[in-house]
Amino acid sequence: MPRQSKNLADKLIEEIIQLKEDTDSCNKEIYKFEGMIQSGRYEDGWDVSEVRVTLAELKEKCNKLEKAYKSKRGMLGTDGRLQLDRLLGNKFLKVQINALALKKRLRTRLQQRKFELDGLERAYRKTNTNEKKLLDHSVSQIKRKEPGIQQLAKKYNELCGELEAMIKKKQAPRGARAPHPIASDGLFKLDVDDDIWQDVGLDETDLLPGGEIPNWLGDENVRKGIKSMLELDRCNEEERRLSYERSAMQDWLIEEWKCVTMAMEKNEFLARLCNNWQDKTRMIDPHKPMPDSWGPSLEDLMEAHKFEMTAMVAENEREIYDDDNEEEEDDEDDEGDEEEGEETELLEAVEMVALSDEFRKSYTDSLF
């Protein structure tokens, strides 16, 4: 709440100062026309009746300005009146507050222009040809205001020059700093670090209790250091992003290489499959117009067919060779079986002879 009331008081003081300037200007005009009547010398295009009518209008206007000035001055508290008297009695502070008011006005105009152009740009993407012509006209109308904005910036820079000159002549309060002029280049960009956002040397609320300006606001080296630190942070973020991007690129290439390798390995298989399918579907008509080729070239299909025939011949030769080997093994097995059979029969005969001899011997012993 204190901040809010102080802002309201500052705004009221600005209005009072403006009323004071308008009143002084009006009094100068009244003095000029009264001088015409007294001297009888009128400027080109003026006569007595016109001067008197204009003089009456100026006096009425001046009276209204004085009443408004007194009314708003009465709304100020004690601190506000002291501040007003200090501003009215100090040319430097008067120029300073005018420069601040002009800069706020310039900032508002720039923001309005940016928001209007951004809104038109978003709408531009969703419109047809006729609406685009209307939007182009709207953009041109908005950009026609640029000379007025540039004129405001020029006036503000002139006030900054006056403040700097008064500081050099020791006509400014102690510790006062000249505000930063606004560069004409990039005026409409509204970057976050532009001088349009900084009220250095203009806003007294930025002063510390000791009357010193904070380093982040008044020390140019500190301000440059802050910008450099922010730029370094952005560079570190970009470096991390590039690191992730590099890893993603390597992962992608590894995966793509695997896919290509697998496709190359399946090349012969797919060509043989194509030959097989073409032979079996030759008598079937497609339901829609289809090209003659199934994908593989004629050379690939011939190579696949040649490979398949070679493999088939090799398989047949292998089967014949296996059959011959099996027959030879069967013959050898038969011969081995015959030899084993002969040996078995010989052993059986020997056993029968031994049994016969043993029987004869035991029978002879029983007789004698």
C-alpha positions in Angstrom: 0.0 0.0 0.0 2.7 2.6 0.7 4.2 1.9 -2.7 0.8 2.3 -4.3 0.1 5.7 -2.6 3.6 7.0 -3.5 3.0 6.1 -7.1 -0.3 7.9 -7.1 1.4 10.9 -5.5 4.1 10.8 -8.2 1.5 10.7 -10.9 -0.4 13.6 -9.3 2.8 15.6 -9.1 3.5 15.0 -12.8 0.0 16.2 -13.7 0.5 19.3 -11.5 3.8 20.1 -13.2 2.2 19.7 -16.6 -0.6 22.0 -15.6 1.9 24.5 -14.4 3.7 24.4 -17.7 0.4 24.8 -19.6 -0.5 27.7 -17.4 2.8 29.5 -18.1 2.5 28.9 -21.8 -1.1 30.3 -21.8 0.0 33.4 -19.9 2.8 34.0 -22.5 0.1 33.8 -25.2 -2.1 36.3 -23.3 0.9 38.7 -22.8 1.6 38.5 -26.6 -2.0 39.3 -27.7 -2.3 42.1 -25.0 0.9 43.6 -26.4 -0.7 43.6 -29.9 -3.7 45.5 -28.7 -1.6 48.0 -26.7 0.9 48.7 -29.5 -1.7 48.5 -32.3 0.6 46.4 -34.4 -0.9 43.0 -35.4 0.7 40.1 -37.0 -0.2 39.0 -40.5 -3.8 37.6 -40.7 -4.9 39.1 -37.4 -7.1 42.1 -36.7 -8.5 43.7 -33.5 -11.7 41.6 -33.3 -9.9 38.3 -33.8 -7.3 39.2 -31.2 -9.9 40.1 -28.6 -11.9 36.9 -29.2 -8.7 34.8 -29.0 -7.6 36.7 -25.9 -10.9 36.1 -24.1 -10.6 32.4 -24.9 -7.1 32.2 -23.6 -8.0 34.0 -20.4 -10.9 31.5 -19.9 -8.5 28.6 -20.6 -5.9 30.0 -18.2 -8.4 30.4 -15.4 -9.5 26.7 -15.8 -5.8 25.6 -15.7 -5.2 27.7 -12.6 -8.2 26.2 -10.9 -7.2 22.6 -11.8 -3.6 23.4 -10.6 -4.8 24.6 -7.2 -7.3 21.7 -6.9 -4.7 19.0 -7.6 -2.1 20.8 -5.4 -4.6 20.7 -2.5 -4.9 17.0 -2.9 -1.2 16.5 -2.1 0.0 15.8 1.4 2.8 17.6 3.2 5.5 15.4 1.7 4.0 15.8 -1.8 3.9 19.6 -1.5 7.5 19.7 -0.4 8.5 17.5 -3.3 6.5 19.6 -5.7 8.1 22.8 -4.4 11.5 21.2 -4.7 10.8 20.2 -8.3 9.4 23.5 -9.3 12.4 25.3 -7.8 15.0 23.0 -9.4 15.5 23.0 -13.1 17.4 19.7 -13.1 14.7 17.8 -11.3 12.1 19.4 -13.5 13.8 18.2 -16.7 14.4 14.8 -15.0 10.8 14.2 -14.3 9.8 15.4 -17.8 12.3 12.9 -19.3 10.9 10.1 -17.1 7.3 10.9 -18.2 8.4 11.0 -21.8 10.2 7.7 -21.5 7.2 6.0 -20.0 5.1 7.3 -22.8 7.6 6.1 -25.4 7.7 2.7 -23.7 3.9 2.4 -23.7 3.8 3.3 -27.5 6.5 0.7 -28.3 4.6 -2.0 -26.3 1.3 -1.2 -28.0 3.0 -1.4 -31.4 4.6 -4.7 -30.7 1.4 -6.3 -29.3 -0.6 -5.0 -32.3 1.9 -6.5 -34.8 2.1 -9.8 -32.9 -1.6 -10.1 -33.0 -1.8 -9.4 -36.7 1.0 -11.8 -37.4 -0.8 -14.6 -35.6 -4.0 -13.8 -37.4 -2.2 -13.6 -40.7 -1.4 -17.3 -40.7 -5.1 -18.3 -40.5 -6.6 -16.0 -43.2 -7.4 -16.2 -46.8 -6.2 -13.9 -49.6 -8.8 -11.1 -49.1 -8.3 -11.0 -45.4 -4.5 -10.9 -45.9 -4.9 -7.7 -47.9 -6.9 -6.2 -45.0 -4.2 -7.3 -42.6 -1.4 -5.9 -44.8 -3.3 -2.6 -44.8 -3.5 -2.7 -41.0 0.2 -3.4 -40.7 1.0 -0.5 -42.9 -1.2 1.7 -40.8 0.5 0.6 -37.6 4.0 1.2 -39.2 2.9 4.7 -40.1 3.1 5.5 -36.4 6.8 4.8 -36.4 7.9 8.4 -37.2 6.0 9.6 -34.2 7.6 7.1 -31.9 11.0 8.0 -33.3 10.3 11.7 -32.7 9.5 10.8 -29.0 12.8 9.0 -28.8 14.6 12.0 -30.3 13.0 14.4 -27.7 13.9 12.0 -24.9 17.6 11.9 -26.1 17.6 15.7 -26.2 16.4 15.8 -22.5 19.1 13.3 -21.6 21.6 15.7 -23.3 20.3 18.6 -21.2 20.6 16.6 -18.0 24.2 15.5 -18.9 25.1 19.1 -19.6 23.7 20.3 -16.3 25.6 17.6 -14.4 28.9 18.7 -16.1 28.1 22.4 -15.1 27.5 21.3 -11.5 23.9 22.4 -11.7 22.5 19.0 -10.6 22.0 17.5 -7.1 24.9 15.6 -5.6 25.2 12.0 -6.9 23.0 12.7 -9.9 23.7 10.6 -12.9 22.7 11.2 -16.5 20.2 8.8 -18.0 21.2 6.6 -20.9 20.1 7.8 -24.3 18.0 5.4 -26.4 19.7 4.2 -29.6 17.7 4.6 -32.7 19.0 1.3 -34.1 16.9 -1.5 -32.8 14.4 0.8 -31.2 11.4 -1.4 -32.1 13.0 -4.7 -31.1 12.3 -4.3 -27.4 15.0 -6.7 -26.2 15.1 -7.5 -22.5 18.4 -5.8 -22.0 17.6 -2.6 -23.9 17.9 0.8 -22.2 14.2 1.5 -22.8 13.5 -0.7 -19.7 16.0 0.9 -17.4 15.3 4.3 -15.7 18.9 5.0 -14.8 19.2 8.5 -13.5 15.4 9.2 -13.7 13.6 7.3 -10.9 14.5 8.4 -7.4 13.0 5.3 -5.9 16.0 3.4 -7.3 18.3 5.2 -4.9 19.6 3.5 -1.8 19.0 5.0 1.7 22.5 6.6 1.5 21.7 8.3 -1.8 23.8 5.9 -3.8 22.6 4.2 -7.0 22.8 0.4 -6.8 25.7 -1.1 -8.8 23.4 -3.2 -11.0 21.7 0.0 -12.1 24.4 2.7 -12.1 27.7 0.9 -12.6 28.3 0.3 -16.3 30.9 -2.4 -15.6 28.5 -4.3 -13.4 25.8 -3.9 -16.0 28.1 -5.3 -18.7 29.1 -8.1 -16.4 25.5 -9.1 -15.8 24.8 -9.2 -19.5 28.0 -11.2 -20.1 27.0 -13.6 -17.3 23.6 -14.1 -18.8 25.2 -14.7 -22.2 27.5 -17.2 -20.6 24.5 -19.0 -19.2 22.9 -19.1 -22.6 26.1 -20.5 -24.1 26.2 -23.3 -21.4 22.6 -24.2 -22.2 23.4 -24.3 -25.9 26.4 -26.5 -25.2 24.3 -29.0 -23.2 21.7 -28.9 -26.0 24.4 -29.6 -28.6 25.7 -32.5 -26.5 22.3 -34.1 -26.4 21.9 -33.5 -30.1 25.3 -35.1 -30.8 24.3 -38.2 -28.8 21.0 -38.4 -30.6 22.7 -38.1 -34.0 25.0 -41.0 -33.1 22.1 -43.2 -31.8 20.1 -42.4 -35.0 23.0 -43.4 -37.3 23.7 -46.6 -35.4 20.1 -47.6 -35.7 19.9 -46.6 -39.4 23.1 -48.6 -40.1 21.6 -51.7 -38.5 18.5 -51.3 -40.6 20.5 -50.9 -43.8 22.7 -53.9 -43.0 19.7 -56.1 -42.2 18.0 -54.9 -45.5 21.2 -55.8 -47.4 21.3 -59.2 -45.8 17.7 -59.8 -46.7 18.2 -58.7 -50.3 18.7 -62.2 -51.8 16.0 -63.7 -49.6 13.5 -61.0 -50.8 14.5 -61.5 -54.4 13.9 -65.3 -54.1 10.6 -64.7 -52.4 9.6 -62.3 -55.2 10.4 -65.0 -57.8 8.3 -67.5 -55.8 5.3 -65.2 -55.4 5.4 -64.1 -59.0 5.3 -67.7 -60.2 2.4 -68.6 -58.0 0.3 -65.4 -58.6 1.0 -65.1 -62.3 -2.6 -66.2 -63.2 -4.2 -63.9 -60.6 -5.2 -60.3 -61.8 -4.7 -57.4 -59.3 -7.8 -55.5 -58.2 -6.2 -52.2 -59.3 -3.6 -51.1 -61.9 -0.2 -52.3 -60.8 3.3 -51.9 -62.4 4.9 -55.0 -63.9 7.8 -54.9 -61.5 7.4 -56.1 -57.9 10.4 -54.0 -56.8 13.5 -55.9 -57.5 15.1 -55.4 -60.9 15.3 -58.0 -63.5 19.0 -58.5 -62.9 18.4 -59.1 -59.1 15.7 -61.6 -59.9 17.9 -63.5 -62.4 20.7 -63.5 -59.8 18.3 -64.9 -57.2 17.0 -67.5 -59.6 20.6 -68.5 -60.6 21.5 -68.7 -56.9 18.4 -70.8 -56.2 19.1 -73.2 -59.0 22.8 -73.5 -58.0 21.7 -74.2 -54.4 19.2 -76.8 -55.7 21.8 -78.6 -57.8 24.3 -78.6 -54.9 21.6 -80.0 -52.6 20.8 -82.8 -55.1 24.5 -83.6 -55.4 24.8 -83.7 -51.7 21.8 -86.0 -51.4 23.3 -88.4 -54.1 26.6 -88.3 -52.3 24.9 -89.0 -49.0 23.0 -91.9 -50.6 26.3 -93.4 -51.9 27.9 -93.1 -48.6 24.9 -94.8 -46.9 25.1 -97.7 -49.4 28.8 -98.2 -48.8 28.2 -98.1 -45.1 25.4 -100.6 -45.5 27.7 -102.9 -47.5 30.4 -102.6 -44.9 27.9 -103.2 -42.2 26.7 -106.4 -44.0 30.2 -107.7 -44.4 30.9 -107.0 -40.7 27.7 -108.8 -39.8 28.7 -111.8 -41.9 32.2 -112.0 -40.3 30.6 -111.6 -36.9 28.2 -114.4 -37.8 31.0 -116.7 -38.9 32.9 -116.1 -35.7 29.8 -116.8 -33.7 29.2 -120.0 -35.4 32.9 -121.1 -35.0 32.7 -120.3 -31.3 29.5 -122.3 -30.9 31.1 -125.2 -32.7 34.2 -125.1 -30.4 31.9 -125.0 -27.4 29.9 -128.0 -28.7 33.2 -130.0 -29.3 34.3 -129.1 -25.7 31.0 -130.1 -24.3 31.1 -133.4 -26.2 34.6 -134.2 -25.0 33.6 -133.4 -21.4 30.5 -135.6 -21.8 32.5 -138.4 -23.2 35.1 -138.1 -20.4 32.5 -138.1 -17.7 30.6 -141.0 -19.3 33.9 -143.1 -19.5 34.7 -142.4 -15.9 31.3 -143.6 -14.8 31.8 -147.0 -16.6 35.2 -147.8 -15.1 
